Amino acid sequence: MLCNNCGGNLIEITGNLSFDDDIIGRYEITNAHYSKCEQCGEKLLPEATWEKADLEEAKTLEKMITSLPVSEFISATEAAKNLGISRQAIHKHNRIRKGFIYSIKLGGKLFYHRKSTLLFKETGDGRFPLVKKTKQEPKYSIYHRISALPYLEDFNHFFDNIKTLDKSTYGNEIHVRDGADYGCN
Ligand SMILES: [Zn+2]
């Protein structure tokens, strides 16, 4: 078989494959069969491998939903009230049954995630990312305790000199952003 993309040779591989998903992030399947183009690296996955990936995705999703704090889940009655539909309607609703509202089963009863329910009411899709985005730029908010600075006998005078400095107070602690120009003159 030849690659659809470039016409290169496809080789059969059994190995690990990882997938990226907006909701659950990266997940991996092991011992997956697939073909890889020797030339461009394009991967072709047979149906069985897709099914394996789907299963892993569903398992990972379920694990993540059940890891959410129980206190964030509400009863079917309350969820139905939030949605303005009956309890029966919530159980029969196709999209809700398909997981468009995150739910867990406790003692044989379904409980719905509050935020997911509200999101569903608003947009028709109550799913939201359960994994923190790793592609985002790290936020540099490094704060140093002002008490660690050497010359702070005159606090007010110090702050007069650093009016432009990004500073904030948390309780009794004063934090100053690291690396700023202190302008000590
Ligand atoms: Zn190719």
py3Dmol code that shows the C-alpha trace and the ligand (Angstrom):
import py3Dmol

protein = """\
ATOM      1  CA  MET A   1       0.000   0.000   0.000  1.00  0.00           C
ATOM      2  CA  LEU A   2       1.179   3.509  -0.794  1.00  0.00           C
ATOM      3  CA  CYS A   3       0.741   6.766   1.096  1.00  0.00           C
ATOM      4  CA  ASN A   4      -2.211   8.911  -0.009  1.00  0.00           C
ATOM      5  CA  ASN A   5      -0.250  11.980   0.822  1.00  0.00           C
ATOM      6  CA  CYS A   6       3.023  11.496  -1.036  1.00  0.00           C
ATOM      7  CA  GLY A   7       2.982   8.047  -2.659  1.00  0.00           C
ATOM      8  CA  GLY A   8       5.684   6.787  -0.320  1.00  0.00           C
ATOM      9  CA  ASN A   9       5.893   3.289   1.100  1.00  0.00           C
ATOM     10  CA  LEU A  10       3.749   2.431   4.096  1.00  0.00           C
ATOM     11  CA  ILE A  11       5.232   0.266   6.812  1.00  0.00           C
ATOM     12  CA  GLU A  12       3.267  -1.644   9.417  1.00  0.00           C
ATOM     13  CA  ILE A  13       3.901  -0.618  12.994  1.00  0.00           C
ATOM     14  CA  THR A  14       2.772  -1.871  16.389  1.00  0.00           C
ATOM     15  CA  GLY A  15       3.447   0.651  19.089  1.00  0.00           C
ATOM     16  CA  ASN A  16       2.247   3.544  21.194  1.00  0.00           C
ATOM     17  CA  LEU A  17       0.107   6.308  19.753  1.00  0.00           C
ATOM     18  CA  SER A  18      -0.827   9.519  21.508  1.00  0.00           C
ATOM     19  CA  PHE A  19      -3.751  11.779  20.754  1.00  0.00           C
ATOM     20  CA  ASP A  20      -4.562  15.317  21.764  1.00  0.00           C
ATOM     21  CA  ASP A  21      -8.041  16.257  22.801  1.00  0.00           C
ATOM     22  CA  ASP A  22      -9.440  19.650  23.819  1.00  0.00           C
ATOM     23  CA  ILE A  23     -11.353  18.201  26.731  1.00  0.00           C
ATOM     24  CA  ILE A  24      -9.108  15.552  28.229  1.00  0.00           C
ATOM     25  CA  GLY A  25      -5.740  16.639  26.873  1.00  0.00           C
ATOM     26  CA  ARG A  26      -3.225  14.028  25.761  1.00  0.00           C
ATOM     27  CA  TYR A  27      -4.001  10.339  26.015  1.00  0.00           C
ATOM     28  CA  GLU A  28      -2.150   7.315  24.774  1.00  0.00           C
ATOM     29  CA  ILE A  29      -2.856   3.815  23.561  1.00  0.00           C
ATOM     30  CA  THR A  30      -0.304   1.022  23.619  1.00  0.00           C
ATOM     31  CA  ASN A  31       0.193  -1.906  21.229  1.00  0.00           C
ATOM     32  CA  ALA A  32      -1.661  -0.043  18.520  1.00  0.00           C
ATOM     33  CA  HIS A  33      -1.468  -1.273  14.943  1.00  0.00           C
ATOM     34  CA  TYR A  34      -1.049   1.344  12.286  1.00  0.00           C
ATOM     35  CA  SER A  35       0.767   2.139   9.063  1.00  0.00           C
ATOM     36  CA  LYS A  36       3.305   4.866   8.763  1.00  0.00           C
ATOM     37  CA  CYS A  37       4.662   6.443   5.595  1.00  0.00           C
ATOM     38  CA  GLU A  38       8.426   6.055   5.376  1.00  0.00           C
ATOM     39  CA  GLN A  39       8.646   9.278   3.444  1.00  0.00           C
ATOM     40  CA  CYS A  40       6.351  11.873   5.044  1.00  0.00           C
ATOM     41  CA  GLY A  41       5.518  10.195   8.359  1.00  0.00           C
ATOM     42  CA  GLU A  42       1.736  10.222   7.731  1.00  0.00           C
ATOM     43  CA  LYS A  43       0.001   7.664   9.900  1.00  0.00           C
ATOM     44  CA  LEU A  44      -2.909   5.540   8.779  1.00  0.00           C
ATOM     45  CA  LEU A  45      -5.031   3.977  11.470  1.00  0.00           C
ATOM     46  CA  PRO A  46      -7.255   0.969  10.821  1.00  0.00           C
ATOM     47  CA  GLU A  47     -10.749   0.866  12.278  1.00  0.00           C
ATOM     48  CA  ALA A  48      -9.701  -1.357  15.205  1.00  0.00           C
ATOM     49  CA  THR A  49      -7.102   1.204  16.282  1.00  0.00           C
ATOM     50  CA  TRP A  50      -9.665   4.024  16.098  1.00  0.00           C
ATOM     51  CA  GLU A  51     -11.963   1.970  18.289  1.00  0.00           C
ATOM     52  CA  LYS A  52      -9.142   1.390  20.752  1.00  0.00           C
ATOM     53  CA  ALA A  53      -8.474   5.131  20.837  1.00  0.00           C
ATOM     54  CA  ASP A  54     -12.191   5.914  21.302  1.00  0.00           C
ATOM     55  CA  LEU A  55     -12.345   3.490  24.198  1.00  0.00           C
ATOM     56  CA  GLU A  56      -9.280   5.000  25.852  1.00  0.00           C
ATOM     57  CA  GLU A  57     -10.714   8.485  25.333  1.00  0.00           C
ATOM     58  CA  ALA A  58     -14.004   7.477  26.954  1.00  0.00           C
ATOM     59  CA  LYS A  59     -12.205   5.791  29.857  1.00  0.00           C
ATOM     60  CA  THR A  60      -9.973   8.806  30.459  1.00  0.00           C
ATOM     61  CA  LEU A  61     -12.951  11.173  30.258  1.00  0.00           C
ATOM     62  CA  GLU A  62     -14.916   9.118  32.753  1.00  0.00           C
ATOM     63  CA  LYS A  63     -11.963   9.030  35.127  1.00  0.00           C
ATOM     64  CA  MET A  64     -11.628  12.805  34.904  1.00  0.00           C
ATOM     65  CA  ILE A  65     -15.334  13.445  35.459  1.00  0.00           C
ATOM     66  CA  THR A  66     -15.447  11.151  38.472  1.00  0.00           C
ATOM     67  CA  SER A  67     -12.403  12.981  39.845  1.00  0.00           C
ATOM     68  CA  LEU A  68     -14.347  16.250  39.973  1.00  0.00           C
ATOM     69  CA  PRO A  69     -15.486  17.199  43.490  1.00  0.00           C
ATOM     70  CA  VAL A  70     -18.789  15.504  44.343  1.00  0.00           C
ATOM     71  CA  SER A  71     -20.008  18.823  45.729  1.00  0.00           C
ATOM     72  CA  GLU A  72     -20.063  20.193  42.170  1.00  0.00           C
ATOM     73  CA  PHE A  73     -22.777  17.732  41.148  1.00  0.00           C
ATOM     74  CA  ILE A  74     -26.508  18.262  41.496  1.00  0.00           C
ATOM     75  CA  SER A  75     -29.485  15.924  41.435  1.00  0.00           C
ATOM     76  CA  ALA A  76     -31.478  15.246  38.293  1.00  0.00           C
ATOM     77  CA  THR A  77     -34.358  17.199  39.800  1.00  0.00           C
ATOM     78  CA  GLU A  78     -32.203  20.263  40.342  1.00  0.00           C
ATOM     79  CA  ALA A  79     -30.549  19.930  36.937  1.00  0.00           C
ATOM     80  CA  ALA A  80     -33.961  19.631  35.267  1.00  0.00           C
ATOM     81  CA  LYS A  81     -35.095  22.742  37.104  1.00  0.00           C
ATOM     82  CA  ASN A  82     -32.018  24.625  35.910  1.00  0.00           C
ATOM     83  CA  LEU A  83     -32.717  23.527  32.355  1.00  0.00           C
ATOM     84  CA  GLY A  84     -36.428  24.283  32.544  1.00  0.00           C
ATOM     85  CA  ILE A  85     -37.393  20.732  31.562  1.00  0.00           C
ATOM     86  CA  SER A  86     -38.883  17.765  33.376  1.00  0.00           C
ATOM     87  CA  ARG A  87     -36.887  15.058  35.129  1.00  0.00           C
ATOM     88  CA  GLN A  88     -38.081  12.533  32.564  1.00  0.00           C
ATOM     89  CA  ALA A  89     -36.984  14.791  29.729  1.00  0.00           C
ATOM     90  CA  ILE A  90     -33.476  15.067  31.118  1.00  0.00           C
ATOM     91  CA  HIS A  91     -33.108  11.273  31.176  1.00  0.00           C
ATOM     92  CA  LYS A  92     -34.451  10.920  27.648  1.00  0.00           C
ATOM     93  CA  HIS A  93     -32.558  13.828  26.122  1.00  0.00           C
ATOM     94  CA  ASN A  94     -30.302  12.498  23.396  1.00  0.00           C
ATOM     95  CA  ARG A  95     -27.454  14.963  23.745  1.00  0.00           C
ATOM     96  CA  ILE A  96     -27.471  14.776  27.530  1.00  0.00           C
ATOM     97  CA  ARG A  97     -27.334  10.978  27.337  1.00  0.00           C
ATOM     98  CA  LYS A  98     -24.420  11.283  24.974  1.00  0.00           C
ATOM     99  CA  GLY A  99     -22.447  13.174  27.608  1.00  0.00           C
ATOM    100  CA  PHE A 100     -23.006  16.788  26.640  1.00  0.00           C
ATOM    101  CA  ILE A 101     -23.582  17.363  30.340  1.00  0.00           C
ATOM    102  CA  TYR A 102     -20.997  15.757  32.599  1.00  0.00           C
ATOM    103  CA  SER A 103     -22.626  13.298  34.966  1.00  0.00           C
ATOM    104  CA  ILE A 104     -21.723  10.672  37.535  1.00  0.00           C
ATOM    105  CA  LYS A 105     -23.622   7.734  38.934  1.00  0.00           C
ATOM    106  CA  LEU A 106     -23.918   7.496  42.691  1.00  0.00           C
ATOM    107  CA  GLY A 107     -25.940   4.764  44.332  1.00  0.00           C
ATOM    108  CA  GLY A 108     -27.561   3.972  40.979  1.00  0.00           C
ATOM    109  CA  LYS A 109     -28.644   7.584  40.486  1.00  0.00           C
ATOM    110  CA  LEU A 110     -27.344  10.108  38.000  1.00  0.00           C
ATOM    111  CA  PHE A 111     -25.988  13.411  39.206  1.00  0.00           C
ATOM    112  CA  TYR A 112     -25.186  16.258  36.859  1.00  0.00           C
ATOM    113  CA  HIS A 113     -22.299  18.661  37.035  1.00  0.00           C
ATOM    114  CA  ARG A 114     -23.642  22.096  37.935  1.00  0.00           C
ATOM    115  CA  LYS A 115     -21.375  24.215  35.719  1.00  0.00           C
ATOM    116  CA  SER A 116     -21.791  21.749  32.857  1.00  0.00           C
ATOM    117  CA  THR A 117     -25.587  21.974  33.206  1.00  0.00           C
ATOM    118  CA  LEU A 118     -25.536  25.770  33.056  1.00  0.00           C
ATOM    119  CA  LEU A 119     -23.150  25.717  30.100  1.00  0.00           C
ATOM    120  CA  PHE A 120     -25.434  23.272  28.316  1.00  0.00           C
ATOM    121  CA  LYS A 121     -28.415  25.537  28.887  1.00  0.00           C
ATOM    122  CA  GLU A 122     -26.497  28.448  27.429  1.00  0.00           C
ATOM    123  CA  THR A 123     -24.832  26.817  24.434  1.00  0.00           C
ATOM    124  CA  GLY A 124     -26.266  23.321  23.992  1.00  0.00           C
ATOM    125  CA  ASP A 125     -22.903  21.840  24.904  1.00  0.00           C
ATOM    126  CA  GLY A 126     -21.982  21.497  28.554  1.00  0.00           C
ATOM    127  CA  ARG A 127     -18.535  20.082  27.989  1.00  0.00           C
ATOM    128  CA  PHE A 128     -15.561  22.125  29.052  1.00  0.00           C
ATOM    129  CA  PRO A 129     -11.855  21.297  29.169  1.00  0.00           C
ATOM    130  CA  LEU A 130     -10.982  19.023  32.066  1.00  0.00           C
ATOM    131  CA  VAL A 131      -7.293  19.385  31.533  1.00  0.00           C
ATOM    132  CA  LYS A 132      -5.211  22.493  31.993  1.00  0.00           C
ATOM    133  CA  LYS A 133      -3.865  23.719  28.685  1.00  0.00           C
ATOM    134  CA  THR A 134      -0.149  23.081  28.510  1.00  0.00           C
ATOM    135  CA  LYS A 135       0.376  24.925  25.254  1.00  0.00           C
ATOM    136  CA  GLN A 136      -0.299  28.258  26.891  1.00  0.00           C
ATOM    137  CA  GLU A 137       2.605  30.509  27.727  1.00  0.00           C
ATOM    138  CA  PRO A 138       3.557  30.140  31.345  1.00  0.00           C
ATOM    139  CA  LYS A 139       2.398  33.095  33.382  1.00  0.00           C
ATOM    140  CA  TYR A 140       5.276  34.881  35.020  1.00  0.00           C
ATOM    141  CA  SER A 141       3.896  36.216  38.232  1.00  0.00           C
ATOM    142  CA  ILE A 142       6.811  35.639  40.505  1.00  0.00           C
ATOM    143  CA  TYR A 143       6.407  37.575  43.696  1.00  0.00           C
ATOM    144  CA  HIS A 144       9.019  38.058  46.342  1.00  0.00           C
ATOM    145  CA  ARG A 145       8.227  38.916  49.879  1.00  0.00           C
ATOM    146  CA  ILE A 146       9.269  42.446  50.528  1.00  0.00           C
ATOM    147  CA  SER A 147      10.730  41.367  53.863  1.00  0.00           C
ATOM    148  CA  ALA A 148      13.390  39.567  51.894  1.00  0.00           C
ATOM    149  CA  LEU A 149      14.677  42.844  50.502  1.00  0.00           C
ATOM    150  CA  PRO A 150      17.588  44.329  52.473  1.00  0.00           C
ATOM    151  CA  TYR A 151      16.779  48.029  52.894  1.00  0.00           C
ATOM    152  CA  LEU A 152      13.290  48.441  54.246  1.00  0.00           C
ATOM    153  CA  GLU A 153      13.544  50.542  57.340  1.00  0.00           C
ATOM    154  CA  ASP A 154      11.590  53.301  55.649  1.00  0.00           C
ATOM    155  CA  PHE A 155       8.652  51.515  54.100  1.00  0.00           C
ATOM    156  CA  ASN A 156       6.728  54.559  52.912  1.00  0.00           C
ATOM    157  CA  HIS A 157       9.765  56.128  51.374  1.00  0.00           C
ATOM    158  CA  PHE A 158      10.450  52.858  49.601  1.00  0.00           C
ATOM    159  CA  PHE A 159       6.987  52.799  48.085  1.00  0.00           C
ATOM    160  CA  ASP A 160       7.225  56.447  47.072  1.00  0.00           C
ATOM    161  CA  ASN A 161      10.127  55.436  44.943  1.00  0.00           C
ATOM    162  CA  ILE A 162       8.422  52.494  43.353  1.00  0.00           C
ATOM    163  CA  LYS A 163       5.028  53.945  42.476  1.00  0.00           C
ATOM    164  CA  THR A 164       5.178  52.452  39.029  1.00  0.00           C
ATOM    165  CA  LEU A 165       6.073  49.047  40.347  1.00  0.00           C
ATOM    166  CA  ASP A 166       3.401  46.412  40.205  1.00  0.00           C
ATOM    167  CA  LYS A 167       2.733  45.705  43.827  1.00  0.00           C
ATOM    168  CA  SER A 168      -0.068  44.065  45.689  1.00  0.00           C
ATOM    169  CA  THR A 169      -1.036  43.189  49.201  1.00  0.00           C
ATOM    170  CA  TYR A 170      -2.231  39.777  50.315  1.00  0.00           C
ATOM    171  CA  GLY A 171      -3.391  39.938  53.880  1.00  0.00           C
ATOM    172  CA  ASN A 172      -0.451  41.244  55.846  1.00  0.00           C
ATOM    173  CA  GLU A 173       2.068  40.321  53.213  1.00  0.00           C
ATOM    174  CA  ILE A 174       3.246  42.772  50.627  1.00  0.00           C
ATOM    175  CA  HIS A 175       4.446  41.282  47.397  1.00  0.00           C
ATOM    176  CA  VAL A 176       6.624  43.005  44.865  1.00  0.00           C
ATOM    177  CA  ARG A 177       7.053  41.746  41.362  1.00  0.00           C
ATOM    178  CA  ASP A 178      10.507  40.427  40.796  1.00  0.00           C
ATOM    179  CA  GLY A 179      12.855  41.926  38.243  1.00  0.00           C
ATOM    180  CA  ALA A 180      11.286  45.419  38.248  1.00  0.00           C
ATOM    181  CA  ASP A 181      13.303  48.600  38.191  1.00  0.00           C
ATOM    182  CA  TYR A 182      13.268  49.888  41.758  1.00  0.00           C
ATOM    183  CA  GLY A 183      14.497  53.365  40.815  1.00  0.00           C
ATOM    184  CA  CYS A 184      16.400  54.001  44.034  1.00  0.00           C
ATOM    185  CA  ASN A 185      17.581  57.586  43.681  1.00  0.00           C
TER     186      ASN A 185
END
"""
ligand_1 = """\
1
ZN
Zn 3.663 9.863 2.658
"""
view = py3Dmol.view(width=600, height=400)
view.addModel(protein, "pdb")
view.setStyle({"model": 0}, {"cartoon": {"style": "trace"}})
view.addModel(ligand_1, "xyz")
view.setStyle({"model": 1}, {"stick": {}})
view.zoomTo()
view.show()
